[in-house]
Amino acid sequence: MNMQTNLSNESTKYNQQDFLPGDVVVLVNPTSSNDLYEIEAFQPKEYYWLVGGGITHKTEIRQATVAELNAKRRLTNAEQALAEVS
């Protein structure tokens, strides 16, 4: 007897998450805020709800670094470079 699994071949493009609820992220291009944000939920088509920060597309956020978590804020590029070498 040949058993085969019945796996869906549909694209999972919109089901793949880059971040999970609870992940801490920062805005890639902050306008006025250097705050850290927590992912609250994933929305279809690559959008994320941020705790206290509304909804944003995955390209507008990145994972917070350890140095940023310790500083409790987004670091500037210069600060981030210094944190990496210390």
C-alpha positions in Angstrom: 0.0 0.0 0.0 1.4 3.4 -1.1 0.5 6.1 1.4 1.0 9.7 0.2 0.4 12.8 2.1 -2.0 15.3 0.7 0.0 18.5 1.0 -1.3 21.7 -0.4 0.7 23.1 -3.4 -0.7 26.6 -3.0 1.8 29.4 -2.6 2.5 30.3 1.0 3.9 33.7 -0.1 1.4 35.6 2.1 1.5 33.3 5.0 5.2 33.6 5.7 6.1 35.8 8.6 9.5 37.5 9.1 8.6 38.5 12.7 6.6 36.7 15.3 4.3 38.3 18.0 6.6 39.4 20.9 9.6 40.2 18.6 11.1 43.6 19.3 11.7 45.8 16.2 12.7 49.3 15.2 11.6 51.5 12.3 14.1 51.3 9.4 13.7 55.0 8.6 12.4 56.7 11.7 11.0 60.2 11.3 10.8 61.3 14.9 10.8 58.2 17.0 13.7 56.0 18.1 11.4 53.8 20.1 11.4 50.0 20.2 8.2 48.3 19.1 6.8 44.9 19.9 5.1 42.9 17.2 1.5 42.3 18.3 0.1 40.4 15.3 0.7 39.5 11.6 -1.7 40.7 9.0 -2.0 39.3 5.5 0.2 40.7 2.7 3.2 41.2 4.9 1.9 43.8 7.4 2.4 43.8 11.1 0.6 45.4 14.0 3.0 47.1 16.4 2.1 47.5 20.1 1.5 51.2 20.4 2.7 51.9 16.9 -0.1 51.0 14.5 0.3 48.9 11.4 3.5 48.8 9.2 4.8 46.8 6.2 7.6 44.4 6.8 10.1 46.5 4.8 9.6 49.4 7.2 10.9 47.5 10.3 13.9 45.4 11.3 14.8 43.3 14.3 16.2 45.3 17.2 19.9 44.6 17.9 21.1 43.5 21.3 22.7 46.9 21.8 19.3 48.6 21.1 17.5 46.3 23.5 20.1 47.2 26.2 19.7 50.9 25.4 15.9 50.6 25.2 15.9 52.7 22.0 16.9 52.6 18.3 20.5 53.5 17.9 21.9 55.8 15.2 24.2 54.2 12.6 27.2 55.7 14.4 26.1 54.4 17.8 25.4 51.0 16.3 28.9 50.8 14.7 30.4 51.7 18.1 28.3 49.0 19.8 29.5 46.4 17.3 33.2 46.9 18.1 32.9 47.2 21.8 
